[in-house]
Amino acid sequence: MPRLSKRVLSLQESAIRKLDATTRARTHVHFHRVNIGQPDVPTPAPLIDAIRGFQPRVLGYGQASGEPACREAAATYHRRWCPELEASHVAVTTGGSEALLFAFTVACDPGDVLLAPEPYYTNYNGFASICGASIRPLRTHLSQGFALPSDQELDAAVDERVKGLVVANPGNPTGAVYGRSELQRLVNWALRHRKLLIVDEVYRQIWLDEAPCSILEFPEAAEVAICVDSLSKTWSACGLRLGFLISRNALLMEKVERLGQARLGPQPLAQHIGMAALTLPESVYEDQRELYRERVNVLVDGLSAIDGVEVSRPRGAFYLMARLPVEDTEAFARYLAADFEHEGESFVVAPGSGFYADPGRGRDEVRLAAVLQPEVLHRVAQLMETALSRYRNL
Ligand SMILES: Cc1ncc(COP(=O)(O)O)c(C=O)c1O
């Protein structure tokens, strides 16, 4: 048996997908999937219509950093936050995921470290492992609304292995939304220490109270900032696999172009559809926000009413972390997937520990995604109450 690389052997199994096989085997149970950020919201019609308008004679390779028209459309869209943005500042990628992988690759050599406020999007671990790097967590707390670490803590975390900091705004799994003063602190930190600041803004348009501040809004961060965006969530187009890496650092973009050359170009059909998405009227985003406000409220209200459950109300994205009155939510999630059923229904949750660097943490937390119809989310909260009471009596 040939030896596989330490990097792949160290890859974590996705906490979110772990329970899939178990639930698929129980065909008589209807599972409500609140474990993954896959909205059931119909993709806007202009995106579907654009598929019909794509009739190439040859499905050829495109340019490494994306088609010029798609890069220009993305730059125009992002000028809302950065009026001086140009098409050359945008690289088109296969989802936000590839943009993150490229960002981590330009930032890190093997052995290097990226800081990340914890809990964080679990795939950051995977992207870091692929680069031979790792994530060093900076703790934030549910009870404090996941506020960012203080300047002192940020400074103290820096050593020669740290190459930057990655943060999602709005946050997954936290639902935290960071405003201007918090982003300014991160920008100052990056400038003070000459580190990269990778800001994952794939949920930027999905905020519930106040809009997040974009990293693109800071002219002084041009050299240190990388912004990641994606069409997956805002446009309910997860399967499109279209995203963007945006930076005003010319050398960095030259290297991103080389990474793009190595995998040839991003998908032409996706770019064609993406251009239709990026020119939709502002009302589309407001409609999405309204829709998620209702869904999040239903889920928060339903869960908060359960004895012993503590919920942090998200301010953006569509996830929430809930603390449950159980010792180990991995075991509880397995119980939901493998044993629990009420009137033919069950639901799937993502155990909290998957969002922490140290799997000993977040063991009484779960992440839920308010991506289903409000009445289904109401039902999920009812099922949670039933499941918790049965589980505790086992
Ligand atoms: C915080 C965050 N970043 C990036 C992604 C990747 O999204 P995609 O590759 O679909 O654009 C996700 C997906 O759930 C996410 O939650």
The ligand as an SDF file (V2000), in Angstrom:
LIG
                    3D

 16 16  0  0  0  0  0  0  0  0999 V2000
  -18.3240   31.0830    5.6830 C   0  0  0  0  0  0  0  0  0  0  0  0
  -18.3290   30.3650    4.3750 C   0  0  0  0  0  0  0  0  0  0  0  0
  -17.3740   30.6290    3.4980 N   0  0  0  0  0  0  0  0  0  0  0  0
  -17.3150   30.0120    2.3020 C   0  0  0  0  0  0  0  0  0  0  0  0
  -18.2460   29.0640    1.9460 C   0  0  0  0  0  0  0  0  0  0  0  0
  -18.0970   28.3770    0.6290 C   0  0  0  0  0  0  0  0  0  0  0  0
  -19.1570   28.6130   -0.2140 O   0  0  0  0  0  0  0  0  0  0  0  0
  -19.1110   28.3410   -1.7810 P   0  0  0  0  0  0  0  0  0  0  0  0
  -17.8950   27.5770   -2.1170 O   0  0  0  0  0  0  0  0  0  0  0  0
  -20.3680   27.6060   -2.0780 O   0  0  0  0  0  0  0  0  0  0  0  0
  -19.1000   29.7050   -2.3930 O   0  0  0  0  0  0  0  0  0  0  0  0
  -19.2780   28.7390    2.8400 C   0  0  0  0  0  0  0  0  0  0  0  0
  -20.2840   27.7020    2.5150 C   0  0  0  0  0  0  0  0  0  0  0  0
  -21.1110   27.3160    3.2910 O   0  0  0  0  0  0  0  0  0  0  0  0
  -19.3220   29.4070    4.0800 C   0  0  0  0  0  0  0  0  0  0  0  0
  -20.2750   29.1550    4.9940 O   0  0  0  0  0  0  0  0  0  0  0  0
  1  2  1  0
  2  3  1  0
  2 15  2  0
  3  4  2  0
  4  5  1  0
  5  6  1  0
  5 12  2  0
  6  7  1  0
  7  8  1  0
  8  9  2  0
  8 10  1  0
  8 11  1  0
 12 13  1  0
 12 15  1  0
 13 14  2  0
 15 16  1  0
M  END
$$$$
